[in-house]
Amino acid sequence: MRVAYLVNQYPKVSHTFIRREIAALERQGASVLRFAVRGWDAEVVDPDDQAERGRTHYLLQSGVAQLLIATLAQALAAPGRFFAALALALRMARRADRPWPFHLIYLAEACALVRELQRQGGAEQLHAHFGTNSAEVVMLAHALGGPPFSFTVHGPEEFDKPQFLGLAEKIKRANGVVAISAYGRSQLWRWAALADWPKVHVVHCGLEASFFGDAAAPPSAAPRLVCVGRLCEQKGQLLLVDAAAQLAAEGLNFELVLAGDGEMRPEVEAAIRRHGLGDRVRITGWISSAQVRDELIAARALVLPSFAEGLPVVIMEAMAVGRPVLSTYVAGIPELVRDGVEGWLFEAGSPEAAARAMRACLAATPETLGAMGAAGRARVLARHQVDTEATKLLGAWRDAHAAAGGAA
């Protein structure tokens, strides 16, 4: 099968799971064309991401003039399809959180995508990651005469504003939709017509065999906890700093590593200074996938006090190397992490609950940490191997093509 992937920005440090999925599809024999709207000039620290950038075609890289040329070419070549796609773009703008000019830009990007696909020999399936603007672009590309399309929904953004994103319309027109957890599928079913429910498949994000290694790392004796993720509201790092302040006031010995960067870094740094935690809390900035693995192994456990999520890949990564997970009862997290088995789950939005889980982890014996780590590794091996998940994805596409009478 020849597949074309579209991502809004690719490669990106937080999109390693997409790179893994593409590589797994290629190991299964699929041919994957990479497209992105932007990302050719972004800072990339991972060597694998740097290699991916060279394989990716960027729709905006050639400038506005090329977008206009592609749009005019599509309008002249197939005016009926073009004006049907234009009407769809304007309909998507009616209740959208972005005004109509953005949707005309998405149409122009779809024209450029269709033109480049034709130049590269075409594809049997278009697939977008995230149900936001990238899903609209592939939907419009299909309306212009491009291949059938599907998209993966991660959350939480799509679940926060499904009507503004036209999620029901995208599901209706797609030949398949991917949710990364059972929770995600349930949220898509809320907005999909009953007839479209069978289109929604659960395909987990996965890890490559190399990430698991030969065995789990032995429990770390260091009183170090690591939080991996973009510094933003939904990840809850400000709450984590408050929880750390409670532990420091009790005289507990610990170190907290915040691995990542993001728009809330100034606020997080200010909170660290306000609580006098400069000697206990460290921010790494953006780091590579290999460095994330090193930070997880060096820590006693992963702590992720998220307010909203899909199902964080870093939880899978922590479990793969044998580290317990401290996280919240939100979205798909309880599907993977069971309280008292693979780690500790606590209430979202409560510094006291986060501090309680951190305190329990810091006090846990090596035997307890080892048992939790072993349980987590076994669970993620059973549920999140990327080659297994890629097989599911290919199977869903082939079934959709067979049902439509196509060949794949």
VEXZATI-5416 format. One record per residue (C-alpha): x, y, z. Coordinates in steps of 0.1 Angstrom, whole numbers, padded with zeros to 4 digits, always signed. Layout:
! VEXZATI-5416
XYZ...
***
This chain:
! VEXZATI-5416
+0000+0000+0000+0012+0035-0009+0002+0060+0019+0007+0097+0022+0010+0112+0057+0002+0148+0065+0011+0165+0098+0009+0202+0106+0045+0203+0118+0069+0175+0112+0094+0164+0125+0089+0177+0160+0103+0167+0194+0068+0158+0207+0059+0139+0175+0084+0110+0178+0055+0086+0179+0045+0096+0143+0081+0089+0131+0079+0055+0148+0046+0047+0132+0058+0056+0097+0089+0035+0102+0068+0005+0113+0045+0009+0083+0075+0008+0061+0088-0024+0078+0054-0039+0070+0060-0032+0033+0040+0001+0029+0055+0030+0010+0050+0062+0030+0052+0097+0015+0057+0124+0042+0040+0158+0039+0039+0187+0064+0026+0222+0064+0056+0236+0082+0087+0225+0101+0115+0227+0076+0132+0255+0095+0124+0244+0131+0151+0235+0156+0155+0197+0156+0178+0180+0182+0172+0143+0174+0193+0128+0145+0164+0106+0134+0142+0137+0132+0169+0155+0112+0169+0126+0087+0130+0127+0085+0131+0163+0076+0150+0154+0044+0123+0130+0035+0094+0154+0040+0077+0177+0014+0066+0210+0030+0035+0226+0015+0044+0262+0026+0081+0260+0019+0079+0274-0016+0058+0304-0005+0024+0319-0012+0029+0322-0050+0032+0284-0054+0001+0279-0033-0018+0303-0056-0005+0285-0087-0015+0251-0073-0050+0265-0065-0055+0280-0099-0042+0248-0116-0068+0227-0096-0096+0251-0104-0088+0249-0142-0082+0212-0143-0114+0201-0124-0137+0231-0118-0166+0210-0106-0145+0193-0079-0128+0226-0070-0160+0245-0063-0174+0215-0044-0142+0216-0022-0146+0254-0019-0181+0250-0007-0170+0224+0018-0142+0247+0031-0167+0276+0036-0191+0252+0054-0164+0242+0077-0158+0278+0086-0193+0285+0097-0189+0274+0134-0151+0272+0134-0128+0288+0160-0109+0302+0131-0125+0326+0105-0131+0318+0069-0098+0330+0054-0080+0302+0073-0102+0276+0056-0094+0291+0022-0058+0286+0031-0065+0250+0040-0081+0246+0006-0050+0261-0011-0028+0237+0010-0050+0208-0002-0045+0219-0038-0008+0219-0033-0010+0185-0016-0030+0170-0045-0006+0185-0071+0025+0172-0053+0009+0138-0049+0003+0136-0086+0039+0146-0092+0052+0118-0069+0030+0091-0085+0000+0092-0062-0011+0073-0031-0039+0049-0022-0045+0064+0012-0042+0099+0028-0037+0100+0065-0034+0129+0089-0024+0130+0125-0046+0151+0147-0082+0160+0140-0075+0197+0136-0064+0216+0105-0044+0187+0090-0075+0166+0090-0094+0193+0072-0066+0196+0046-0067+0159+0037-0105+0160+0036-0104+0189+0011-0077+0170-0009-0101+0141-0011-0129+0164-0023-0105+0177-0050-0101+0142-0063-0074+0129-0041-0073+0095-0024-0096+0083+0004-0085+0098+0037-0083+0089+0074-0070+0107+0105-0058+0099+0140-0073+0118+0169-0051+0121+0200-0069+0147+0222-0074+0167+0243-0078+0196+0218-0102+0177+0196-0123+0167+0226-0124+0203+0239-0140+0218+0207-0153+0190+0184-0181+0212+0169-0157+0241+0161-0134+0216+0144-0162+0200+0124-0153+0166+0138-0186+0150+0128-0182+0161+0091-0146+0148+0090-0156+0114+0104-0185+0112+0080-0163+0118+0049-0133+0097+0061-0129+0060+0053-0114+0054+0087-0107+0072+0120-0081+0062+0146-0084+0067+0183-0053+0060+0205-0074+0047+0234-0108+0033+0242-0115+0066+0259-0107+0085+0227-0130+0062+0207-0158+0069+0231-0154+0107+0227-0154+0103+0189-0186+0082+0191-0202+0111+0209-0199+0133+0178-0202+0107+0151-0234+0095+0135-0243+0059+0146-0237+0046+0111-0201+0059+0113-0192+0042+0146-0176+0012+0128-0151+0035+0111-0135+0043+0144-0106+0020+0153-0084+0019+0184-0048+0018+0173-0023+0025+0202+0008+0046+0198+0037+0022+0201+0073+0018+0209+0100+0002+0188+0118-0030+0201+0150-0010+0205+0134+0013+0231+0125-0017+0253+0161-0030+0254+0169-0065+0266+0156-0060+0301+0141-0035+0325+0166-0012+0342+0170-0020+0379+0152+0004+0403+0170+0036+0408+0181+0043+0444+0182+0081+0437+0153+0101+0452+0147+0116+0417+0114+0120+0399+0111+0131+0363+0083+0148+0345+0085+0147+0307+0064+0170+0285+0058+0204+0271+0056+0231+0297+0020+0241+0293-0013+0244+0312-0026+0209+0304+0005+0190+0317+0002+0206+0352+0038+0214+0360+0029+0244+0381+0009+0221+0403+0038+0197+0405+0061+0225+0417+0035+0233+0444+0035+0196+0454+0073+0196+0455+0072+0226+0478+0050+0206+0503+0076+0178+0503+0104+0202+0508+0086+0218+0537+0084+0183+0553+0122+0179+0550+0121+0151+0524+0151+0145+0503+0143+0145+0466+0151+0159+0431+0125+0168+0405+0135+0170+0368+0112+0188+0344+0123+0174+0310+0110+0196+0282+0103+0232+0273+0073+0253+0263+0053+0284+0265+0049+0283+0303+0085+0280+0312+0087+0315+0326+0058+0308+0349+0073+0275+0360+0107+0291+0367+0090+0319+0387+0072+0293+0408+0105+0274+0414+0120+0307+0426+0090+0316+0447+0091+0283+0466+0129+0284+0469+0133+0251+0450+0162+0260+0428+0184+0233+0443+0157+0206+0440+0139+0213+0406+0157+0213+0373+0144+0221+0338+0163+0205+0309+0148+0222+0279+0141+0202+0248+0159+0169+0247+0162+0140+0222+0143+0107+0224+0176+0090+0236+0180+0117+0263+0144+0111+0274+0152+0074+0279+0183+0083+0299+0164+0106+0322+0137+0080+0328+0164+0054+0337+0181+0078+0360+0149+0085+0379+0129+0065+0405+0097+0071+0386+0079+0093+0360+0054+0118+0374+0028+0134+0351+0001+0155+0368-0019+0162+0336-0052+0180+0336-0061+0168+0301-0046+0142+0279-0050+0116+0252-0026+0088+0263+0009+0102+0267+0036+0082+0249+0061+0091+0277+0041+0069+0300+0047+0039+0277+0084+0049+0275+0087+0049+0313+0070+0016+0317+0091+0001+0289+0123+0008+0309+0108-0005+0341+0098+0027+0358+0066+0032+0378+0043+0060+0368+0026+0086+0389-0002+0102+0370-0039+0113+0371-0072+0096+0365-0078+0114+0331-0085+0102+0296-0068+0070+0285-0042+0070+0313-0061+0045+0336-0064+0021+0306-0026+0016+0309-0016+0025+0344-0034+0007+0373-0032+0022+0407-0010+0002+0430+0001-0021+0402+0022-0001+0377+0024+0030+0398+0002+0055+0416-0029+0073+0402-0041+0105+0419-0068+0132+0414-0061+0158+0388-0059+0194+0400-0048+0186+0436-0013+0195+0447-0020+0175+0479-0029+0144+0460+0002+0147+0438+0024+0152+0469+0008+0121+0485+0017+0100+0455+0052+0114+0453+0057+0108+0490+0046+0072+0486+0070+0067+0457+0099+0082+0475+0092+0059+0505+0087+0027+0485+0112-0001+0488+0134-0013+0459+0113-0045+0459+0081-0025+0454+0096-0003+0427+0110-0033+0410+0076-0051+0410+0058-0021+0397+0085-0016+0370+0082-0053+0359+0044-0051+0358+0045-0019+0337+0071-0033+0313+0050-0065+0308+0018-0044+0302+0033-0020+0277+0050-0049+0258+0016-0065+0255-0003-0034+0244+0021-0009+0228+0045-0025+0203+0046-0003+0173+0049-0031+0147+0017-0047+0161-0001-0014+0160+0011-0007+0124-0004-0040+0113-0037-0030+0128-0036+0003+0110-0028-0013+0076-0055-0038+0082-0081-0011+0088-0071+0007+0056-0072-0025+0036-0106-0034+0050-0119+0001+0041-0107-0002+0005-0121-0037+0002-0155-0025+0015-0154+0003-0011-0145-0021-0039-0110-0008-0042-0077-0027-0043-0049-0021-0018
***
